[in-house]
């Protein structure tokens, strides 16, 4: 029987990889919902390819345009449209590939409607991990990781199915190190957006590429792992691995380490999330270990890249602090890309927001939204 899937953010890089998996596994996956915010042309192409899928566009103008091109086919719009797709009666799994915090509400809607959730947007669990996981537990839905690192840990932990997680010593997230792995402090002070966008391994969107350059991407993943796997922050580590072949590891109390390796292709973790617990031959190439030749590992330089320490602090304290870190980073990355902030100014702005915004230990969703808004204002006023 086919898995019926909604893809929110279908026109972005993760969405495109998801569609590639769906094409390769057409006997196992059926696309029943598609959303796209700004790329109406791409969403139109997908709508024609998947004529039975429900659609949602970014705004009324885009929805009207698409509906006209599709002979009056209904097209939802905006935040309400995302909510409608997330709770489609026929859907079994909703994949959230929306950048930023816009995916939080539809994620909760999907879980409340008892859909399984595949999470490609880190911000959902960083901002509201406690609420998301509590909602999933209440509804009986599964939260499946799409990020290659968390998907790797998820695969490694299958060896523990039904067993005591106290045997886990630590989770080890791997990190390519980004384009400035060997840079000096002087180098970082003069980094341009064009330089920061040149990731050495992955082809990604602009925001996540900058996050990879600052290592905030890995900091956000530390917080995400804390909620996904119920592991305290002190048991979550990061190691630099420039080849990006080992996607993450789990160390156990007896000293054993289980690692997941694969090619640098996001289609593989996406496929595992969509087809879990089954495996199928899909679009991803096998590894040629002899051709790779070597695997290197290094300690991250937190003195020059303080994002990991800031994230560890936010994840340890919890409350509104992760939401503040996430929102301030989003605003700072935007300012950097627009030339209004230096590269080191990104983490300096995040730290300033974390030290400025009042802390709430057990926030409501409304308080998280307010902390997000306040953090963005701190960065905007600099």
One Martini backbone bead per residue (centre of mass of N, CA, C, O) as a GRO file, in nm:
protein
  382
    1UNK     BB    1   0.098   0.035   0.021
    2UNK     BB    2   0.071   0.362  -0.002
    3UNK     BB    3   0.222   0.656   0.094
    4UNK     BB    4   0.064   0.947   0.213
    5UNK     BB    5   0.190   1.270   0.104
    6UNK     BB    6   0.293   1.581   0.241
    7UNK     BB    7   0.447   1.885   0.094
    8UNK     BB    8   0.603   2.140   0.271
    9UNK     BB    9   0.807   2.290   0.049
   10UNK     BB   10   0.836   2.177  -0.264
   11UNK     BB   11   1.036   2.417  -0.404
   12UNK     BB   12   1.269   2.336  -0.254
   13UNK     BB   13   1.539   2.142  -0.191
   14UNK     BB   14   1.389   1.929  -0.021
   15UNK     BB   15   1.144   1.905  -0.202
   16UNK     BB   16   1.295   1.807  -0.455
   17UNK     BB   17   1.403   1.547  -0.320
   18UNK     BB   18   1.127   1.430  -0.253
   19UNK     BB   19   1.025   1.406  -0.544
   20UNK     BB   20   1.249   1.218  -0.635
   21UNK     BB   21   1.162   0.986  -0.453
   22UNK     BB   22   0.869   0.959  -0.553
   23UNK     BB   23   0.945   0.881  -0.840
   24UNK     BB   24   1.119   0.623  -0.764
   25UNK     BB   25   0.857   0.546  -0.549
   26UNK     BB   26   0.560   0.508  -0.686
   27UNK     BB   27   0.471   0.234  -0.529
   28UNK     BB   28   0.505   0.379  -0.222
   29UNK     BB   29   0.434   0.685  -0.316
   30UNK     BB   30   0.191   0.952  -0.246
   31UNK     BB   31   0.099   1.265  -0.358
   32UNK     BB   32  -0.148   1.486  -0.176
   33UNK     BB   33   0.051   1.745  -0.114
   34UNK     BB   34   0.128   2.102  -0.199
   35UNK     BB   35   0.376   2.356  -0.132
   36UNK     BB   36   0.431   2.716  -0.221
   37UNK     BB   37   0.537   3.042  -0.198
   38UNK     BB   38   0.731   3.185  -0.454
   39UNK     BB   39   0.718   2.932  -0.674
   40UNK     BB   40   0.480   2.908  -0.906
   41UNK     BB   41   0.609   2.757  -1.143
   42UNK     BB   42   0.691   2.504  -0.985
   43UNK     BB   43   0.411   2.436  -0.869
   44UNK     BB   44   0.280   2.393  -1.142
   45UNK     BB   45   0.447   2.152  -1.232
   46UNK     BB   46   0.360   1.969  -0.991
   47UNK     BB   47   0.054   1.982  -1.040
   48UNK     BB   48   0.074   1.835  -1.317
   49UNK     BB   49   0.217   1.574  -1.207
   50UNK     BB   50  -0.003   1.599  -0.946
   51UNK     BB   51  -0.340   1.609  -0.999
   52UNK     BB   52  -0.445   1.505  -0.691
   53UNK     BB   53  -0.320   1.734  -0.544
   54UNK     BB   54  -0.312   1.945  -0.303
   55UNK     BB   55  -0.301   2.312  -0.270
   56UNK     BB   56  -0.049   2.574  -0.177
   57UNK     BB   57  -0.001   2.917  -0.152
   58UNK     BB   58   0.127   3.217  -0.038
   59UNK     BB   59  -0.110   3.377  -0.194
   60UNK     BB   60  -0.371   3.506  -0.367
   61UNK     BB   61  -0.227   3.558  -0.637
   62UNK     BB   62  -0.105   3.274  -0.668
   63UNK     BB   63  -0.370   3.115  -0.646
   64UNK     BB   64  -0.509   3.244  -0.890
   65UNK     BB   65  -0.301   3.172  -1.103
   66UNK     BB   66  -0.307   2.862  -1.065
   67UNK     BB   67  -0.608   2.811  -1.106
   68UNK     BB   68  -0.613   2.919  -1.399
   69UNK     BB   69  -0.394   2.710  -1.508
   70UNK     BB   70  -0.596   2.464  -1.368
   71UNK     BB   71  -0.901   2.495  -1.438
   72UNK     BB   72  -1.004   2.569  -1.130
   73UNK     BB   73  -0.828   2.456  -0.928
   74UNK     BB   74  -0.788   2.436  -0.611
   75UNK     BB   75  -0.623   2.697  -0.399
   76UNK     BB   76  -0.458   2.756  -0.142
   77UNK     BB   77  -0.355   2.990   0.134
   78UNK     BB   78  -0.121   3.044   0.333
   79UNK     BB   79  -0.148   2.948   0.655
   80UNK     BB   80  -0.422   2.807   0.610
   81UNK     BB   81  -0.325   2.621   0.383
   82UNK     BB   82  -0.122   2.461   0.551
   83UNK     BB   83  -0.326   2.352   0.755
   84UNK     BB   84  -0.500   2.196   0.549
   85UNK     BB   85  -0.276   2.006   0.449
   86UNK     BB   86  -0.186   1.891   0.733
   87UNK     BB   87  -0.515   1.780   0.767
   88UNK     BB   88  -0.558   1.574   0.565
   89UNK     BB   89  -0.739   1.290   0.561
   90UNK     BB   90  -0.549   1.117   0.350
   91UNK     BB   91  -0.310   1.164   0.518
   92UNK     BB   92  -0.009   1.024   0.687
   93UNK     BB   93   0.222   1.232   0.595
   94UNK     BB   94   0.419   1.522   0.700
   95UNK     BB   95   0.637   1.737   0.529
   96UNK     BB   96   0.869   1.975   0.662
   97UNK     BB   97   1.024   2.237   0.428
   98UNK     BB   98   1.022   2.504   0.598
   99UNK     BB   99   1.164   2.791   0.648
  100UNK     BB  100   1.159   2.835   0.964
  101UNK     BB  101   0.865   2.911   1.170
  102UNK     BB  102   0.618   2.847   0.966
  103UNK     BB  103   0.603   2.522   1.044
  104UNK     BB  104   0.473   2.497   1.328
  105UNK     BB  105   0.166   2.498   1.295
  106UNK     BB  106   0.139   2.261   1.087
  107UNK     BB  107   0.275   2.055   1.267
  108UNK     BB  108   0.059   2.057   1.491
  109UNK     BB  109  -0.180   1.992   1.306
  110UNK     BB  110  -0.080   1.714   1.217
  111UNK     BB  111  -0.066   1.585   1.499
  112UNK     BB  112  -0.363   1.641   1.581
  113UNK     BB  113  -0.445   1.458   1.313
  114UNK     BB  114  -0.254   1.195   1.328
  115UNK     BB  115   0.014   1.255   1.190
  116UNK     BB  116   0.295   1.207   1.057
  117UNK     BB  117   0.629   1.356   1.106
  118UNK     BB  118   0.852   1.525   0.886
  119UNK     BB  119   1.164   1.685   0.973
  120UNK     BB  120   1.342   1.969   0.805
  121UNK     BB  121   1.281   2.190   1.027
  122UNK     BB  122   1.455   2.295   1.294
  123UNK     BB  123   1.280   2.526   1.425
  124UNK     BB  124   1.053   2.361   1.548
  125UNK     BB  125   1.230   2.219   1.780
  126UNK     BB  126   1.379   2.463   1.887
  127UNK     BB  127   1.128   2.639   1.968
  128UNK     BB  128   0.904   2.363   2.027
  129UNK     BB  129   0.982   2.073   2.137
  130UNK     BB  130   0.799   2.018   2.378
  131UNK     BB  131   0.526   2.056   2.227
  132UNK     BB  132   0.566   1.860   1.993
  133UNK     BB  133   0.622   1.596   2.158
  134UNK     BB  134   0.361   1.608   2.325
  135UNK     BB  135   0.165   1.595   2.086
  136UNK     BB  136   0.266   1.325   1.975
  137UNK     BB  137   0.209   1.154   2.227
  138UNK     BB  138  -0.099   1.212   2.239
  139UNK     BB  139  -0.158   1.107   1.928
  140UNK     BB  140   0.063   0.878   1.827
  141UNK     BB  141   0.279   1.012   1.672
  142UNK     BB  142   0.545   1.051   1.451
  143UNK     BB  143   0.887   1.173   1.463
  144UNK     BB  144   1.076   1.230   1.167
  145UNK     BB  145   1.391   1.257   1.052
  146UNK     BB  146   1.569   1.440   0.781
  147UNK     BB  147   1.814   1.508   0.871
  148UNK     BB  148   2.105   1.348   0.831
  149UNK     BB  149   2.193   1.334   1.131
  150UNK     BB  150   1.924   1.239   1.265
  151UNK     BB  151   1.877   1.000   1.080
  152UNK     BB  152   2.133   0.853   1.164
  153UNK     BB  153   2.060   0.818   1.460
  154UNK     BB  154   1.796   0.673   1.412
  155UNK     BB  155   1.931   0.429   1.277
  156UNK     BB  156   2.125   0.351   1.511
  157UNK     BB  157   1.879   0.311   1.727
  158UNK     BB  158   1.749   0.045   1.617
  159UNK     BB  159   1.924  -0.142   1.805
  160UNK     BB  160   1.728  -0.034   2.064
  161UNK     BB  161   1.468  -0.159   2.026
  162UNK     BB  162   1.310  -0.175   2.338
  163UNK     BB  163   1.539  -0.043   2.497
  164UNK     BB  164   1.770   0.097   2.704
  165UNK     BB  165   1.886   0.436   2.686
  166UNK     BB  166   2.115   0.425   2.916
  167UNK     BB  167   2.341   0.308   2.707
  168UNK     BB  168   2.385   0.596   2.628
  169UNK     BB  169   2.648   0.824   2.612
  170UNK     BB  170   2.638   0.952   2.304
  171UNK     BB  171   2.593   1.200   2.067
  172UNK     BB  172   2.734   1.235   1.724
  173UNK     BB  173   2.773   1.513   1.541
  174UNK     BB  174   2.835   1.596   1.222
  175UNK     BB  175   3.077   1.823   1.049
  176UNK     BB  176   3.225   1.987   0.787
  177UNK     BB  177   3.294   2.315   0.867
  178UNK     BB  178   3.281   2.448   0.615
  179UNK     BB  179   3.449   2.713   0.441
  180UNK     BB  180   3.610   2.799   0.745
  181UNK     BB  181   3.786   2.575   0.893
  182UNK     BB  182   4.087   2.739   0.840
  183UNK     BB  183   4.032   3.000   0.960
  184UNK     BB  184   4.071   3.316   1.075
  185UNK     BB  185   3.976   3.591   1.240
  186UNK     BB  186   4.048   3.779   1.004
  187UNK     BB  187   3.891   3.630   0.788
  188UNK     BB  188   3.602   3.653   0.917
  189UNK     BB  189   3.578   3.971   0.917
  190UNK     BB  190   3.573   3.957   0.567
  191UNK     BB  191   3.329   3.809   0.500
  192UNK     BB  192   3.121   3.718   0.242
  193UNK     BB  193   2.835   3.599   0.116
  194UNK     BB  194   2.962   3.447  -0.123
  195UNK     BB  195   3.157   3.279   0.051
  196UNK     BB  196   2.943   3.153   0.254
  197UNK     BB  197   2.776   3.000   0.012
  198UNK     BB  198   3.034   2.799  -0.028
  199UNK     BB  199   2.983   2.491   0.002
  200UNK     BB  200   3.185   2.195   0.003
  201UNK     BB  201   2.927   1.970  -0.020
  202UNK     BB  202   2.652   2.120  -0.023
  203UNK     BB  203   2.330   2.187  -0.173
  204UNK     BB  204   2.175   2.490  -0.066
  205UNK     BB  205   2.033   2.719   0.089
  206UNK     BB  206   2.108   3.027   0.211
  207UNK     BB  207   2.058   2.999   0.515
  208UNK     BB  208   2.195   2.716   0.564
  209UNK     BB  209   2.471   2.801   0.453
  210UNK     BB  210   2.533   3.008   0.673
  211UNK     BB  211   2.496   2.817   0.914
  212UNK     BB  212   2.735   2.636   0.827
  213UNK     BB  213   2.955   2.861   0.848
  214UNK     BB  214   2.890   2.927   1.168
  215UNK     BB  215   2.749   2.653   1.310
  216UNK     BB  216   2.441   2.688   1.372
  217UNK     BB  217   2.334   2.436   1.247
  218UNK     BB  218   2.458   2.251   1.470
  219UNK     BB  219   2.328   2.388   1.712
  220UNK     BB  220   2.036   2.328   1.631
  221UNK     BB  221   2.078   2.017   1.623
  222UNK     BB  222   2.128   1.977   1.922
  223UNK     BB  223   1.846   2.065   2.013
  224UNK     BB  224   1.687   1.871   1.837
  225UNK     BB  225   1.808   1.608   1.961
  226UNK     BB  226   1.706   1.648   2.248
  227UNK     BB  227   1.399   1.600   2.157
  228UNK     BB  228   1.393   1.352   1.969
  229UNK     BB  229   1.574   1.157   2.197
  230UNK     BB  230   1.590   1.240   2.504
  231UNK     BB  231   1.871   1.404   2.534
  232UNK     BB  232   2.099   1.553   2.697
  233UNK     BB  233   2.325   1.800   2.622
  234UNK     BB  234   2.583   1.654   2.758
  235UNK     BB  235   2.528   1.404   2.526
  236UNK     BB  236   2.604   1.626   2.296
  237UNK     BB  237   2.810   1.615   2.010
  238UNK     BB  238   3.082   1.754   1.803
  239UNK     BB  239   3.227   1.673   1.477
  240UNK     BB  240   3.461   1.709   1.241
  241UNK     BB  241   3.371   1.608   0.885
  242UNK     BB  242   3.460   1.688   0.569
  243UNK     BB  243   3.334   1.443   0.391
  244UNK     BB  244   3.033   1.360   0.469
  245UNK     BB  245   2.985   1.034   0.535
  246UNK     BB  246   2.952   1.061   0.831
  247UNK     BB  247   2.649   1.166   0.978
  248UNK     BB  248   2.652   0.988   1.248
  249UNK     BB  249   2.665   0.897   1.608
  250UNK     BB  250   2.673   0.624   1.857
  251UNK     BB  251   2.753   0.599   2.197
  252UNK     BB  252   2.832   0.358   2.431
  253UNK     BB  253   2.917   0.251   2.752
  254UNK     BB  254   3.125   0.024   2.620
  255UNK     BB  255   3.251   0.196   2.350
  256UNK     BB  256   3.062   0.174   2.132
  257UNK     BB  257   3.021   0.260   1.775
  258UNK     BB  258   2.759   0.386   1.573
  259UNK     BB  259   2.742   0.432   1.219
  260UNK     BB  260   2.636   0.644   0.944
  261UNK     BB  261   2.662   0.581   0.591
  262UNK     BB  262   2.678   0.801   0.297
  263UNK     BB  263   2.599   0.982   0.062
  264UNK     BB  264   2.564   1.326  -0.048
  265UNK     BB  265   2.221   1.266  -0.016
  266UNK     BB  266   1.903   1.372   0.076
  267UNK     BB  267   1.731   1.131  -0.030
  268UNK     BB  268   1.788   0.921   0.189
  269UNK     BB  269   1.661   1.043   0.452
  270UNK     BB  270   1.392   1.093   0.321
  271UNK     BB  271   1.324   0.801   0.248
  272UNK     BB  272   1.333   0.685   0.537
  273UNK     BB  273   1.105   0.864   0.648
  274UNK     BB  274   0.881   0.777   0.436
  275UNK     BB  275   0.936   0.437   0.470
  276UNK     BB  276   0.913   0.384   0.748
  277UNK     BB  277   1.063   0.070   0.823
  278UNK     BB  278   1.150   0.065   0.529
  279UNK     BB  279   1.337  -0.065   0.242
  280UNK     BB  280   1.461   0.074  -0.072
  281UNK     BB  281   1.535   0.105  -0.388
  282UNK     BB  282   1.674   0.405  -0.501
  283UNK     BB  283   1.841   0.714  -0.608
  284UNK     BB  284   2.094   0.622  -0.454
  285UNK     BB  285   2.421   0.592  -0.421
  286UNK     BB  286   2.682   0.412  -0.358
  287UNK     BB  287   2.954   0.345  -0.182
  288UNK     BB  288   3.316   0.410  -0.233
  289UNK     BB  289   3.555   0.352  -0.011
  290UNK     BB  290   3.816   0.335  -0.181
  291UNK     BB  291   3.776   0.614  -0.318
  292UNK     BB  292   3.777   0.782  -0.060
  293UNK     BB  293   4.013   0.647   0.157
  294UNK     BB  294   3.921   0.878   0.384
  295UNK     BB  295   3.865   0.977   0.737
  296UNK     BB  296   3.802   1.281   0.907
  297UNK     BB  297   3.871   1.428   1.242
  298UNK     BB  298   3.756   1.715   1.445
  299UNK     BB  299   3.765   1.975   1.643
  300UNK     BB  300   3.592   2.233   1.723
  301UNK     BB  301   3.621   2.598   1.704
  302UNK     BB  302   3.480   2.779   1.958
  303UNK     BB  303   3.647   3.044   1.958
  304UNK     BB  304   3.551   3.120   1.649
  305UNK     BB  305   3.273   2.928   1.694
  306UNK     BB  306   3.017   3.002   1.926
  307UNK     BB  307   2.749   2.853   1.850
  308UNK     BB  308   2.770   2.591   2.019
  309UNK     BB  309   2.766   2.726   2.300
  310UNK     BB  310   2.499   2.876   2.267
  311UNK     BB  311   2.328   2.621   2.216
  312UNK     BB  312   2.391   2.471   2.477
  313UNK     BB  313   2.270   2.681   2.659
  314UNK     BB  314   1.983   2.683   2.540
  315UNK     BB  315   1.929   2.372   2.575
  316UNK     BB  316   1.972   2.364   2.885
  317UNK     BB  317   1.761   2.586   2.973
  318UNK     BB  318   1.550   2.655   2.774
  319UNK     BB  319   1.255   2.762   2.704
  320UNK     BB  320   1.305   3.068   2.533
  321UNK     BB  321   1.607   3.050   2.434
  322UNK     BB  322   1.591   2.896   2.162
  323UNK     BB  323   1.402   3.101   2.023
  324UNK     BB  324   1.598   3.336   2.039
  325UNK     BB  325   1.833   3.214   1.887
  326UNK     BB  326   1.683   3.156   1.624
  327UNK     BB  327   1.571   3.441   1.557
  328UNK     BB  328   1.837   3.598   1.567
  329UNK     BB  329   1.973   3.436   1.345
  330UNK     BB  330   1.779   3.495   1.116
  331UNK     BB  331   1.816   3.805   1.125
  332UNK     BB  332   2.128   3.806   1.092
  333UNK     BB  333   2.146   3.661   0.820
  334UNK     BB  334   1.987   3.871   0.664
  335UNK     BB  335   2.178   4.108   0.726
  336UNK     BB  336   2.427   3.983   0.596
  337UNK     BB  337   2.309   3.941   0.304
  338UNK     BB  338   2.250   4.271   0.297
  339UNK     BB  339   2.513   4.419   0.439
  340UNK     BB  340   2.445   4.497   0.769
  341UNK     BB  341   2.649   4.254   0.854
  342UNK     BB  342   2.876   4.078   0.986
  343UNK     BB  343   2.980   3.770   1.037
  344UNK     BB  344   3.037   3.793   1.350
  345UNK     BB  345   2.760   3.947   1.399
  346UNK     BB  346   2.581   3.705   1.426
  347UNK     BB  347   2.674   3.591   1.711
  348UNK     BB  348   2.662   3.862   1.857
  349UNK     BB  349   2.354   3.902   1.826
  350UNK     BB  350   2.263   3.645   1.965
  351UNK     BB  351   2.391   3.696   2.242
  352UNK     BB  352   2.243   3.962   2.297
  353UNK     BB  353   1.958   3.845   2.294
  354UNK     BB  354   2.000   3.631   2.520
  355UNK     BB  355   2.076   3.875   2.733
  356UNK     BB  356   1.791   4.047   2.695
  357UNK     BB  357   1.568   3.849   2.698
  358UNK     BB  358   1.332   3.739   2.880
  359UNK     BB  359   1.295   3.458   3.083
  360UNK     BB  360   1.110   3.149   3.018
  361UNK     BB  361   1.073   2.830   3.134
  362UNK     BB  362   0.738   2.772   3.074
  363UNK     BB  363   0.616   2.824   2.785
  364UNK     BB  364   0.403   2.930   2.578
  365UNK     BB  365   0.330   2.975   2.257
  366UNK     BB  366   0.299   3.283   2.286
  367UNK     BB  367   0.576   3.329   2.427
  368UNK     BB  368   0.747   3.223   2.193
  369UNK     BB  369   0.654   3.429   1.984
  370UNK     BB  370   0.748   3.677   2.148
  371UNK     BB  371   1.049   3.599   2.164
  372UNK     BB  372   1.092   3.600   1.863
  373UNK     BB  373   1.015   3.899   1.814
  374UNK     BB  374   1.219   4.029   2.014
  375UNK     BB  375   1.481   3.922   1.882
  376UNK     BB  376   1.446   4.065   1.610
  377UNK     BB  377   1.453   4.353   1.725
  378UNK     BB  378   1.737   4.352   1.837
  379UNK     BB  379   1.872   4.319   1.557
  380UNK     BB  380   1.733   4.560   1.405
  381UNK     BB  381   1.858   4.790   1.611
  382UNK     BB  382   2.178   4.768   1.541
   0.00000   0.00000   0.00000
